[in-house]
């Protein structure tokens, strides 16, 4: 993965001439050259002596020392003989299958048999079908990510693989041997990175070690964190005996980047116990698989700490406290800390505060170009701990911006198939075809304590419009002390007074019940909206939940509000058992609305699917239409191609009044030929500091 590499914006590919346009956030698409230079990828030369085709699409490949293998697609790899390196991991012979998602949206992982190895490495590539590729039918963001159903060795070596005509993966020998117009490049680990990985994986005087990785945006933080966690897992577990019934060792990942989290949807901070190496981009695992787990998670309902730095630091403190609790059962579990790419101003103050509170044993700054004052401030905060610098990893060609990767992460999250529990899998049904959960928010035994807004506080009469069609965090109240001013006697008692007694910096002061800014809370704490009677935490107070007494269990999309029955209709991949456990424990749930990206992808999934089907039908009927390409930076569904000659929709009666989608008539507000479907909903929730 080319860390934080920009996403593939766009409404890509209802035909191969369609250009990517940006979406939702209105961030410009990255500029790409018309003809990128050809890059040599795989170095081994296939032949009958080093390639063997097994049944069920399985391919055995032998790599000589010094040879490398680059594969595009979705597959599982196992090592039969020797050893290989892959994204920081050292994989030894075992029966274990490692799942790999090698997507063109990121730099492609490289499997190597090191030149210093004394014997060749023999590995097996297994096809992998888990439904992630099927999301292309719902969004062009997922188009042109994988191989184009060619054979596993491409067109040049078809004689070596006679049994398998189509595969979920393809060995790439050069960047030009992949799908047309795909920008392919290998994931390269600089020598300085390799030296640091070797150093960090050696036995440490401080046990267990804690590594903090920080640096500017797009510098390679997420990639290095992934490499580091993979390397640590290689040194902690015995891959040759995966079935041995011993306690599973792992690495604790403290993911503090709400804009590009590794194992959760955007807007969340989490502590994850990682037991398996990570060989894919975040949208391939929006939650951990069954062998890893989220120990605790908090939502700041934003893609940047800038919305509420004090709440952010409170979440950091609580997650670190839970890591300390983990050490009581797994004393040798190392900690890897990933931080946001915000290193100036308040962002630098946050990094300094993290260092001060967490006291990591190693601090790695992912840039050798400064800024010097940033590095100096980090070194001053670190005191005797060394702040080491590494060269940034900048991708020359990117096809998706950070906003689009967030959209892909969210879309992948909501399309998780909850029926499969042993591994992650996806379904390609549009969200409009999935029955929603219904939350009774009024009357006896409501399923919701209330809705709370972080950041901007909409007036009571506008709350329903604010949350309808938006993403909200689902937060469990472990103790009512999570709500400032809440008393067991109800809403009528005045809240206790508090004074600050923590850090001197009022902007990033740790948030807890003993260090609240003195303020008067308006009563009642929860009011009802006038028409819908939705319980709403009084917007006059502008409070946040205390993370010591609450935690997030995921996101939900508010699909609609049934005012007559006083119910919210929501879509969420949160397993039903989790909801049932919360209910049986007698705990309350609060929905948090903040500054998460507007889920424009969800509004047009079915439109996109219908348009693609109509286009395919036209192609088969010999009436192929060219897609409109006007180079707009906005993400648009080319639903105009689903219009008949009279200008009426051919997408079905159900789409004539699709919510939050506006069909522009003729040249209304656009240039000639720009009659398209567009996401209309925009409440001004563009994320600052998140791209």
C-alpha positions as CSV (number, residue, x, y, z in Angstrom):
1,X,0.0,0.0,0.0
2,X,1.4,3.3,-0.9
3,X,0.5,4.8,2.4
4,X,-1.9,7.5,2.5
5,X,-1.6,7.6,-1.2
6,X,-4.3,9.5,-2.8
7,X,-7.4,7.7,-3.7
8,X,-8.9,7.0,-6.9
9,X,-11.5,9.7,-7.1
10,X,-14.1,9.5,-9.4
11,X,-16.8,8.1,-11.2
12,X,-14.6,5.9,-12.9
13,X,-15.5,3.6,-15.4
14,X,-18.8,3.0,-16.8
15,X,-16.7,2.6,-19.9
16,X,-13.0,2.7,-20.3
17,X,-13.0,6.3,-21.6
18,X,-14.6,7.7,-18.5
19,X,-12.2,9.8,-16.4
20,X,-12.2,9.9,-12.7
21,X,-13.9,12.9,-11.2
22,X,-13.8,13.8,-7.5
23,X,-16.6,13.1,-5.2
24,X,-18.3,14.5,-2.1
25,X,-15.4,16.4,-0.7
26,X,-14.8,18.2,-4.1
27,X,-11.1,17.6,-3.8
28,X,-9.4,17.7,-7.2
29,X,-8.4,14.5,-8.7
30,X,-4.6,13.8,-8.7
31,X,-3.0,14.6,-12.0
32,X,-1.6,11.6,-13.8
33,X,0.6,11.4,-16.9
34,X,-1.0,10.1,-20.1
35,X,1.8,7.5,-20.4
36,X,3.5,6.6,-17.2
37,X,6.9,4.9,-17.7
38,X,7.0,1.1,-17.8
39,X,8.4,-0.4,-14.6
40,X,9.8,-3.9,-14.3
41,X,8.0,-5.7,-11.6
42,X,8.4,-9.5,-11.4
43,X,11.9,-10.7,-12.0
44,X,11.5,-14.4,-12.2
45,X,11.0,-16.0,-15.6
46,X,8.2,-18.6,-15.7
47,X,9.0,-22.0,-17.1
48,X,8.2,-25.7,-16.5
49,X,10.9,-25.9,-13.9
50,X,9.6,-23.1,-11.6
51,X,5.8,-23.0,-12.3
52,X,3.4,-25.8,-11.6
53,X,-0.4,-25.6,-12.0
54,X,-2.5,-27.5,-9.5
55,X,-6.2,-27.9,-9.3
56,X,-8.8,-25.3,-8.3
57,X,-6.7,-22.5,-9.8
58,X,-3.8,-23.0,-7.4
59,X,-0.3,-22.1,-8.7
60,X,3.0,-23.2,-7.3
61,X,6.0,-20.9,-8.0
62,X,9.6,-21.3,-7.1
63,X,11.7,-18.2,-6.6
64,X,15.4,-18.4,-6.7
65,X,17.4,-16.3,-4.2
66,X,17.2,-12.6,-5.3
67,X,14.0,-13.0,-7.4
68,X,10.9,-11.1,-6.7
69,X,7.2,-11.6,-7.5
70,X,4.5,-9.0,-7.9
71,X,0.9,-10.0,-8.2
72,X,-2.2,-7.9,-8.9
73,X,-5.5,-9.1,-7.5
74,X,-7.0,-11.0,-4.5
75,X,-5.3,-14.2,-3.5
76,X,-4.0,-16.3,-0.6
77,X,-0.3,-17.3,-0.3
78,X,1.4,-20.1,1.6
79,X,5.1,-20.9,1.8
80,X,6.1,-24.6,1.1
81,X,9.9,-24.3,1.2
82,X,12.4,-21.6,2.1
83,X,11.1,-18.2,3.2
84,X,9.9,-15.0,1.6
85,X,9.5,-11.4,2.7
86,X,6.2,-9.6,2.2
87,X,5.4,-6.1,3.4
88,X,7.7,-6.4,6.4
89,X,6.8,-10.0,7.3
90,X,9.1,-13.0,7.0
91,X,6.9,-15.9,6.0
92,X,8.2,-19.4,6.8
93,X,7.0,-22.8,5.6
94,X,3.6,-23.7,7.0
95,X,0.1,-24.8,6.1
96,X,-1.1,-21.3,6.9
97,X,-2.7,-19.2,4.1
98,X,-2.1,-15.5,4.2
99,X,-4.7,-13.4,2.4
100,X,-3.4,-10.6,0.2
101,X,-5.3,-7.8,-1.5
102,X,-3.1,-6.2,-4.1
103,X,-5.1,-3.3,-5.5
104,X,-4.0,-0.9,-8.2
105,X,-5.2,2.0,-5.9
106,X,-2.0,1.4,-3.9
107,X,1.5,0.3,-4.6
108,X,1.6,-3.4,-5.2
109,X,3.2,-5.7,-2.5
110,X,6.4,-7.4,-3.5
111,X,7.2,-11.0,-2.5
112,X,11.0,-11.7,-2.4
113,X,13.3,-14.6,-1.9
114,X,16.3,-12.7,-0.4
115,X,19.6,-12.8,-2.3
116,X,21.2,-13.9,1.0
117,X,19.0,-17.0,1.3
118,X,20.8,-20.3,0.7
119,X,17.8,-22.0,-1.0
120,X,15.0,-21.2,-3.3
121,X,11.5,-20.3,-1.9
122,X,8.5,-22.3,-3.0
123,X,5.1,-20.8,-2.6
124,X,1.5,-21.4,-3.6
125,X,-0.9,-18.8,-4.8
126,X,-4.6,-19.6,-4.1
127,X,-7.5,-17.8,-5.7
128,X,-9.7,-15.8,-3.3
129,X,-13.3,-14.7,-3.8
130,X,-14.8,-12.8,-0.9
131,X,-17.0,-10.3,-2.8
132,X,-14.9,-7.2,-2.5
133,X,-14.5,-6.9,-6.2
134,X,-18.2,-7.0,-6.7
135,X,-18.5,-3.5,-5.2
136,X,-17.5,-2.2,-8.6
137,X,-21.1,-2.6,-9.7
138,X,-22.1,0.0,-7.1
139,X,-19.3,2.5,-7.5
140,X,-16.6,3.3,-10.0
141,X,-14.3,4.0,-7.1
142,X,-13.9,0.2,-7.0
143,X,-13.4,-0.1,-10.7
144,X,-10.0,-1.1,-12.3
145,X,-8.6,-2.2,-8.9
146,X,-7.9,-5.8,-9.7
147,X,-6.8,-8.0,-12.6
148,X,-9.2,-8.2,-15.6
149,X,-10.0,-11.9,-15.2
150,X,-7.1,-13.0,-17.3
151,X,-5.0,-16.1,-16.6
152,X,-2.7,-16.1,-13.5
153,X,0.3,-15.5,-15.7
154,X,-1.3,-13.1,-18.2
155,X,-1.3,-13.6,-21.9
156,X,2.4,-14.3,-22.4
157,X,2.6,-17.6,-20.6
158,X,-0.8,-19.2,-21.2
159,X,0.8,-22.5,-22.2
160,X,2.1,-23.0,-18.7
161,X,-1.4,-22.7,-17.1
162,X,-3.8,-24.6,-19.4
163,X,-6.3,-25.4,-16.7
164,X,-7.0,-21.9,-15.4
165,X,-8.3,-19.5,-17.9
166,X,-9.5,-16.9,-15.4
167,X,-8.2,-16.1,-12.0
168,X,-8.6,-13.7,-9.2
169,X,-4.9,-12.8,-9.5
170,X,-2.3,-12.1,-12.2
171,X,1.5,-12.1,-12.0
172,X,2.7,-8.9,-13.4
173,X,6.1,-8.8,-15.2
174,X,5.9,-5.0,-15.9
175,X,3.6,-2.2,-15.1
176,X,2.3,-2.3,-18.7
177,X,1.2,-6.0,-18.4
178,X,-1.8,-5.2,-16.2
179,X,-5.3,-3.9,-17.1
180,X,-5.4,-1.0,-19.6
181,X,-5.0,2.5,-18.2
182,X,-4.1,1.1,-14.7
183,X,-1.2,2.9,-13.0
184,X,0.8,0.1,-11.4
185,X,3.9,0.5,-9.3
186,X,5.7,-1.7,-6.7
187,X,5.7,-1.1,-3.0
188,X,9.3,-0.3,-2.2
189,X,10.8,-0.3,1.2
190,X,13.9,2.0,1.3
191,X,17.1,0.7,2.8
192,X,16.7,3.0,5.8
193,X,13.3,1.5,6.4
194,X,14.7,-2.0,6.4
195,X,17.4,-1.1,8.8
196,X,14.8,0.5,11.2
197,X,12.6,-2.6,10.9
198,X,15.5,-4.8,11.8
199,X,16.4,-2.6,14.8
200,X,12.8,-2.4,16.1
201,X,12.4,-6.2,15.9
202,X,15.4,-6.9,18.0
203,X,15.0,-7.6,21.7
204,X,14.5,-4.4,23.6
205,X,15.8,-3.2,26.9
206,X,12.4,-1.8,27.6
207,X,9.9,-4.6,27.5
208,X,7.5,-4.3,25.9
209,X,8.6,-1.6,23.5
210,X,6.2,1.2,22.3
211,X,6.9,2.7,18.9
212,X,5.3,6.0,17.9
213,X,5.2,6.8,14.2
214,X,4.5,10.4,13.1
215,X,5.2,12.7,10.2
216,X,3.5,14.9,7.6
217,X,0.7,13.8,5.3
218,X,1.5,11.4,2.5
219,X,4.9,10.6,4.0
220,X,4.4,6.8,4.4
221,X,3.3,6.6,8.0
222,X,0.6,4.1,7.5
223,X,2.8,2.0,5.3
224,X,5.6,1.9,7.7
225,X,3.3,1.2,10.6
226,X,2.0,-1.8,8.6
227,X,5.5,-3.0,7.9
228,X,6.5,-2.6,11.5
229,X,3.5,-4.5,12.9
230,X,4.1,-7.3,10.4
231,X,7.7,-7.5,11.3
232,X,7.0,-7.6,15.0
233,X,4.4,-10.4,14.4
234,X,7.1,-12.4,12.5
235,X,9.4,-12.3,15.5
236,X,6.6,-13.0,18.1
237,X,5.0,-16.1,16.5
238,X,6.3,-19.4,15.3
239,X,4.8,-19.6,11.8
240,X,6.0,-23.2,11.3
241,X,3.6,-24.3,14.1
242,X,0.4,-22.4,13.6
243,X,-1.7,-25.2,14.9
244,X,0.2,-25.4,18.2
245,X,-2.3,-24.8,21.0
246,X,-0.4,-22.1,22.7
247,X,-1.4,-18.6,23.6
248,X,-1.6,-16.4,20.5
249,X,0.8,-13.5,20.6
250,X,0.1,-10.3,19.0
251,X,0.9,-6.6,18.5
252,X,-1.2,-3.8,19.9
253,X,-2.0,-1.1,17.4
254,X,-3.0,2.3,18.8
255,X,-4.6,3.9,15.7
256,X,-4.9,7.6,16.3
257,X,-5.5,8.7,12.7
258,X,-9.3,9.3,12.3
259,X,-8.9,10.3,8.7
260,X,-7.3,7.1,7.5
261,X,-7.8,4.4,10.2
262,X,-6.5,0.9,9.4
263,X,-9.1,-1.3,11.0
264,X,-12.2,0.9,11.4
265,X,-14.3,3.3,9.4
266,X,-13.3,7.0,9.3
267,X,-13.8,9.1,12.4
268,X,-12.7,6.5,14.9
269,X,-9.7,6.0,17.2
270,X,-9.1,2.4,18.3
271,X,-6.8,0.0,20.1
272,X,-6.5,-3.2,18.1
273,X,-4.9,-6.4,19.1
274,X,-3.4,-7.6,15.8
275,X,-2.7,-11.3,15.5
276,X,-2.4,-11.7,11.7
277,X,-0.1,-9.8,9.3
278,X,-1.8,-7.1,7.2
279,X,-1.4,-7.5,3.4
280,X,-4.0,-5.1,2.1
281,X,-5.3,-1.6,2.0
282,X,-7.6,-0.4,4.8
283,X,-10.8,-0.8,2.6
284,X,-10.0,-4.6,2.5
285,X,-10.4,-4.8,6.3
286,X,-12.7,-2.0,7.6
287,X,-12.9,-4.1,10.8
288,X,-10.4,-6.7,12.0
289,X,-10.8,-10.3,10.9
290,X,-11.8,-13.0,13.4
291,X,-8.3,-13.6,14.6
292,X,-7.7,-10.0,15.6
293,X,-10.0,-7.8,17.6
294,X,-10.7,-4.2,18.6
295,X,-10.1,-3.9,22.3
296,X,-11.7,-0.5,22.5
297,X,-12.8,2.2,20.1
298,X,-13.9,5.8,20.4
299,X,-15.6,8.1,17.8
300,X,-14.7,11.7,17.5
301,X,-17.2,12.0,14.6
302,X,-14.7,13.8,12.5
303,X,-11.8,13.0,10.2
304,X,-9.4,15.4,12.0
305,X,-8.6,16.1,15.7
306,X,-9.2,19.8,14.9
307,X,-12.9,19.5,15.6
308,X,-12.2,19.0,19.3
309,X,-8.6,18.5,20.4
310,X,-9.5,18.0,24.0
311,X,-11.9,15.2,23.3
312,X,-9.3,13.7,21.0
313,X,-6.7,13.6,23.8
314,X,-9.2,12.2,26.2
315,X,-9.8,9.3,23.8
316,X,-6.0,8.8,23.4
317,X,-5.6,8.6,27.2
318,X,-8.4,6.1,27.6
319,X,-7.1,3.8,24.8
320,X,-3.6,3.9,26.3
321,X,-5.1,3.0,29.7
322,X,-6.7,-0.1,28.1
323,X,-3.4,-1.0,26.6
324,X,-1.9,-1.0,30.1
325,X,-4.7,-3.3,31.2
326,X,-3.9,-5.6,28.3
327,X,-0.3,-6.0,29.6
328,X,-1.7,-7.7,32.7
329,X,-2.6,-10.7,30.5
330,X,-0.1,-10.3,27.7
331,X,3.0,-8.7,29.3
332,X,5.2,-8.8,26.3
333,X,2.7,-7.2,23.8
334,X,4.5,-4.4,21.9
335,X,2.7,-1.2,21.1
336,X,2.7,0.6,17.7
337,X,1.2,4.1,17.6
338,X,0.0,5.6,14.3
339,X,-0.7,9.4,14.4
340,X,-2.4,11.9,12.1
341,X,-0.4,13.8,9.5
342,X,-1.1,17.1,11.1
343,X,2.2,18.3,12.4
344,X,1.8,22.1,12.5
345,X,0.1,24.4,15.0
346,X,-2.3,22.6,17.2
347,X,-1.4,19.4,15.4
348,X,2.1,19.7,16.7
349,X,0.8,20.4,20.2
350,X,-1.2,17.2,20.1
351,X,1.8,15.2,19.1
352,X,3.8,16.7,22.0
353,X,1.0,15.9,24.4
354,X,0.8,12.3,23.1
355,X,4.6,11.9,23.7
356,X,4.2,13.5,27.2
357,X,1.4,11.2,28.2
358,X,2.4,7.9,26.5
359,X,6.2,8.1,26.8
360,X,6.9,5.8,23.8
361,X,10.3,4.0,23.8
362,X,10.9,4.9,20.1
363,X,9.7,7.9,18.2
364,X,10.0,7.7,14.4
365,X,9.4,10.8,12.3
366,X,8.7,10.0,8.6
367,X,10.5,12.8,7.0
368,X,14.1,13.9,6.7
369,X,13.1,17.3,5.4
370,X,11.6,18.7,8.6
371,X,10.1,21.1,9.2
372,X,13.1,21.6,11.6
373,X,11.0,23.3,14.3
374,X,8.6,20.4,14.3
375,X,11.4,17.9,14.9
376,X,13.0,20.1,17.5
377,X,9.7,20.3,19.4
378,X,9.3,16.5,19.3
379,X,12.8,16.0,20.6
380,X,12.2,18.5,23.4
381,X,9.1,16.6,24.5
382,X,10.8,13.2,24.1
383,X,13.6,14.2,26.5
384,X,15.9,11.2,26.7
385,X,14.0,9.2,24.1
386,X,15.6,9.4,20.6
387,X,13.5,10.9,17.8
388,X,14.7,9.0,14.7
389,X,14.0,10.3,11.1
390,X,13.3,8.2,8.1
391,X,12.9,9.2,4.4
392,X,9.3,9.8,3.3
393,X,7.8,7.4,0.8
394,X,6.1,9.5,-1.8
395,X,4.1,7.9,-4.6
396,X,4.7,9.6,-7.9
397,X,1.5,8.4,-9.5
398,X,-1.7,8.2,-7.5
399,X,-5.2,7.4,-8.7
400,X,-7.4,8.1,-5.7
401,X,-7.3,11.0,-3.2
402,X,-7.7,10.7,0.5
403,X,-11.4,11.6,0.3
404,X,-12.0,8.8,-2.1
405,X,-10.2,6.3,0.0
406,X,-12.3,7.3,2.9
407,X,-15.4,6.8,0.8
408,X,-14.2,3.4,-0.2
409,X,-13.4,2.5,3.4
410,X,-16.9,3.5,4.5
411,X,-18.6,1.7,1.6
412,X,-16.6,-1.4,2.3
413,X,-17.6,-1.2,5.9
414,X,-21.3,-0.9,5.2
415,X,-21.2,-3.8,2.7
416,X,-19.7,-6.3,5.1
417,X,-21.6,-9.6,5.1
418,X,-22.4,-10.2,8.7
419,X,-23.4,-13.8,7.9
420,X,-19.8,-14.8,7.5
421,X,-18.0,-14.9,10.9
422,X,-14.8,-16.8,10.2
423,X,-13.5,-14.3,7.7
424,X,-14.4,-10.9,6.1
425,X,-16.7,-11.0,3.1
426,X,-18.8,-8.5,1.3
427,X,-22.2,-8.3,-0.5
428,X,-22.9,-6.2,-3.5
429,X,-26.5,-5.5,-2.8
430,X,-27.3,-1.7,-2.9
431,X,-28.0,-0.5,0.6
432,X,-31.5,0.5,-0.5
433,X,-32.3,-3.2,-0.9
434,X,-31.3,-4.1,2.7
435,X,-34.0,-3.9,5.4
436,X,-33.0,-1.3,8.0
437,X,-32.9,-1.6,11.8
438,X,-35.7,0.3,13.4
439,X,-34.9,2.2,16.6
440,X,-37.8,3.1,18.8
441,X,-36.8,6.5,20.1
442,X,-39.9,7.4,22.1
443,X,-42.4,5.8,24.5
444,X,-41.7,3.0,26.8
445,X,-38.3,1.3,26.7
446,X,-36.8,3.4,23.9
447,X,-33.8,1.9,22.2
448,X,-32.0,5.3,22.1
449,X,-31.1,7.6,24.9
450,X,-30.6,10.5,22.5
451,X,-28.8,12.1,19.7
452,X,-25.7,14.2,20.5
453,X,-23.9,16.6,18.0
454,X,-20.2,17.2,18.2
455,X,-19.0,20.5,16.8
456,X,-21.8,22.6,15.3
457,X,-25.1,22.4,17.2
458,X,-28.0,22.5,14.8
459,X,-31.2,24.1,16.1
460,X,-33.7,21.7,17.6
461,X,-36.1,22.0,14.7
462,X,-33.3,21.1,12.2
463,X,-31.9,18.0,13.9
464,X,-34.0,15.6,11.8
465,X,-32.8,17.2,8.6
466,X,-29.3,17.2,9.8
467,X,-29.1,13.5,10.7
468,X,-31.4,12.1,8.0
469,X,-29.2,10.5,5.3
470,X,-26.0,11.0,7.3
471,X,-23.5,8.8,9.1
472,X,-23.7,8.7,12.9
473,X,-21.5,7.0,15.5
474,X,-23.1,4.3,17.7
475,X,-21.8,4.8,21.2
476,X,-22.5,2.7,24.2
477,X,-22.8,4.4,27.6
478,X,-21.0,2.1,30.1
479,X,-21.8,4.5,33.0
480,X,-24.0,7.5,33.1
481,X,-21.0,9.5,34.3
482,X,-20.1,9.7,30.7
483,X,-22.7,12.5,30.3
484,X,-21.5,15.8,31.9
485,X,-24.1,16.9,34.4
486,X,-26.1,13.7,34.5
487,X,-27.4,12.7,37.9
488,X,-29.3,9.7,39.0
489,X,-32.2,11.9,40.1
490,X,-32.9,13.2,36.6
491,X,-32.3,16.3,34.6
492,X,-33.5,18.9,37.1
493,X,-30.6,19.0,39.5
494,X,-27.8,21.5,38.9
495,X,-24.5,19.9,37.7
496,X,-21.5,19.9,40.1
497,X,-18.9,22.5,39.5
498,X,-15.4,21.7,38.4
499,X,-12.1,23.3,37.9
500,X,-9.1,22.6,35.6
501,X,-6.3,20.7,37.2
502,X,-4.5,19.1,34.3
503,X,-2.3,20.5,31.6
504,X,-1.9,24.3,31.1
505,X,-2.9,24.2,27.5
506,X,-6.6,24.9,27.5
507,X,-7.0,23.8,23.9
508,X,-5.8,20.2,24.3
509,X,-6.5,19.7,28.0
510,X,-7.4,16.1,28.9
511,X,-11.2,15.7,29.1
512,X,-12.5,14.1,32.2
513,X,-15.0,14.7,35.0
514,X,-12.3,16.1,37.3
515,X,-11.0,18.6,34.8
516,X,-14.0,20.2,33.1
517,X,-14.1,23.8,32.3
518,X,-16.5,25.6,34.7
519,X,-19.8,26.0,32.8
520,X,-23.4,26.1,33.5
521,X,-25.4,23.4,31.8
522,X,-28.9,24.3,30.5
523,X,-31.7,22.1,31.7
524,X,-33.1,19.8,30.7
525,X,-30.1,18.0,29.4
526,X,-32.2,16.2,26.7
527,X,-34.9,18.0,24.8
528,X,-37.2,16.7,22.1
529,X,-37.5,18.0,18.5
530,X,-40.8,19.7,18.0
531,X,-42.2,17.6,15.2
532,X,-40.5,14.2,15.4
533,X,-40.0,14.2,19.2
534,X,-36.4,12.8,18.7
535,X,-34.5,13.0,22.0
536,X,-31.7,15.5,21.5
537,X,-29.0,16.5,23.9
538,X,-29.5,20.2,24.6
539,X,-27.6,22.1,21.9
540,X,-27.1,25.0,24.3
541,X,-24.6,22.9,26.2
542,X,-22.3,21.6,23.4
543,X,-21.0,18.7,25.5
544,X,-19.1,15.5,24.6
545,X,-19.2,12.1,26.1
546,X,-16.4,11.1,28.5
547,X,-14.5,8.3,26.8
548,X,-13.7,6.7,30.2
549,X,-17.3,5.7,30.6
550,X,-18.4,5.1,26.9
551,X,-17.1,3.4,23.8
552,X,-18.0,3.2,20.1
553,X,-19.3,0.0,18.5
554,X,-19.4,1.3,14.9
555,X,-21.2,3.6,12.5
556,X,-24.8,3.7,11.2
557,X,-26.4,5.4,8.3
558,X,-29.7,7.1,9.1
559,X,-31.9,5.9,6.2
560,X,-35.1,7.5,7.2
561,X,-37.3,8.8,10.1
562,X,-40.7,7.3,10.6
563,X,-42.3,10.2,12.4
564,X,-45.7,8.5,12.8
565,X,-44.2,5.4,14.6
566,X,-41.5,7.4,16.3
567,X,-38.7,5.3,14.9
568,X,-35.3,5.9,13.3
569,X,-34.5,3.6,10.4
570,X,-30.7,2.9,10.2
571,X,-28.4,0.7,8.3
572,X,-25.3,-0.7,10.1
573,X,-23.0,-3.7,9.8
574,X,-22.8,-4.0,13.6
575,X,-23.6,-7.6,14.4
576,X,-27.1,-8.1,16.0
577,X,-25.5,-10.0,18.9
578,X,-23.5,-6.9,19.8
579,X,-26.7,-4.9,20.0
580,X,-28.5,-7.6,21.9
581,X,-25.6,-7.8,24.4
582,X,-25.8,-4.0,25.0
583,X,-29.6,-4.3,25.6
584,X,-29.3,-7.2,27.9
585,X,-26.7,-5.4,30.0
586,X,-29.1,-2.5,30.5
587,X,-26.8,0.0,28.8
588,X,-27.9,3.0,26.8
589,X,-27.0,4.0,23.3
590,X,-26.3,7.5,22.0
591,X,-26.0,8.4,18.4
592,X,-23.3,10.9,17.7
593,X,-23.5,13.3,14.7
594,X,-20.5,15.3,13.7
595,X,-18.4,16.2,10.7
596,X,-18.0,12.8,9.0
597,X,-18.1,12.8,5.2
598,X,-21.5,12.9,3.6
599,X,-22.1,9.4,2.3
600,X,-22.8,10.4,-1.3
601,X,-21.8,6.9,-2.5
602,X,-24.8,5.4,-0.7
603,X,-27.3,7.7,-2.3
604,X,-26.4,6.6,-5.9
605,X,-25.5,3.0,-5.5
606,X,-28.7,1.7,-7.1
607,X,-28.6,4.4,-9.7
608,X,-25.1,3.4,-10.6
609,X,-26.0,-0.2,-10.8
610,X,-29.0,0.4,-13.0
611,X,-27.0,2.7,-15.3
612,X,-24.3,0.1,-15.7
613,X,-26.9,-2.6,-16.5
614,X,-28.6,-0.3,-19.0
615,X,-25.3,0.5,-20.6
616,X,-24.4,-3.2,-20.9
617,X,-27.7,-3.9,-22.5
618,X,-27.2,-1.1,-25.0
619,X,-23.8,-2.5,-25.9
620,X,-25.2,-5.9,-26.5
621,X,-27.9,-4.3,-28.7
622,X,-25.2,-2.6,-30.8
623,X,-26.1,0.8,-29.4
624,X,-23.1,1.6,-27.3
625,X,-23.1,5.2,-26.0
626,X,-20.0,7.2,-25.1
627,X,-20.0,8.5,-21.5
628,X,-20.0,12.2,-21.0
629,X,-16.5,13.4,-20.0
630,X,-16.4,17.0,-19.1
631,X,-13.5,16.8,-16.6
632,X,-15.6,18.0,-13.7
633,X,-13.9,17.6,-10.2
634,X,-17.2,16.4,-8.7
635,X,-18.1,12.8,-8.3
636,X,-21.1,12.1,-10.7
637,X,-23.1,9.1,-11.6
638,X,-23.5,9.0,-15.3
639,X,-27.2,8.4,-15.1
640,X,-27.9,10.6,-18.1
641,X,-26.8,7.5,-20.1
642,X,-29.9,5.9,-18.7
643,X,-32.2,8.4,-20.4
644,X,-34.3,7.6,-23.4
645,X,-34.6,9.8,-26.5
646,X,-37.3,11.9,-24.9
647,X,-35.1,12.7,-21.9
648,X,-37.1,10.5,-19.5
649,X,-35.4,8.2,-17.0
650,X,-34.9,4.6,-17.9
651,X,-33.9,3.8,-14.4
652,X,-37.4,2.9,-13.2
653,X,-40.2,4.7,-11.5
654,X,-38.6,4.3,-8.1
655,X,-35.7,6.7,-9.0
656,X,-37.7,9.7,-10.2
657,X,-37.5,11.3,-6.8
658,X,-34.4,9.7,-5.3
659,X,-33.6,11.4,-2.0
660,X,-30.6,13.8,-2.0
661,X,-30.1,13.3,-5.7
662,X,-30.9,16.1,-8.1
663,X,-31.3,15.5,-11.9
664,X,-30.3,18.6,-13.8
665,X,-32.4,19.3,-16.8
666,X,-30.7,19.9,-20.1
667,X,-27.9,22.4,-19.5
668,X,-29.3,23.7,-16.2
669,X,-26.3,24.9,-14.2
670,X,-23.9,23.0,-16.4
671,X,-22.3,22.9,-19.8
672,X,-23.9,21.4,-22.8
673,X,-24.2,17.6,-22.5
674,X,-23.8,17.7,-18.7
675,X,-27.2,16.2,-17.8
676,X,-26.1,13.9,-15.0
677,X,-27.1,12.6,-11.6
678,X,-25.3,14.4,-8.8
679,X,-25.2,14.1,-5.1
680,X,-27.2,17.1,-3.9
681,X,-26.9,16.8,-0.1
682,X,-24.1,19.0,1.3
683,X,-24.5,20.4,4.8
684,X,-21.1,22.0,4.7
685,X,-19.4,19.1,6.4
686,X,-16.1,19.2,4.6
687,X,-13.3,17.9,6.8
688,X,-10.5,20.2,7.7
689,X,-7.2,18.6,8.2
690,X,-8.3,15.3,7.0
691,X,-6.9,15.1,3.5
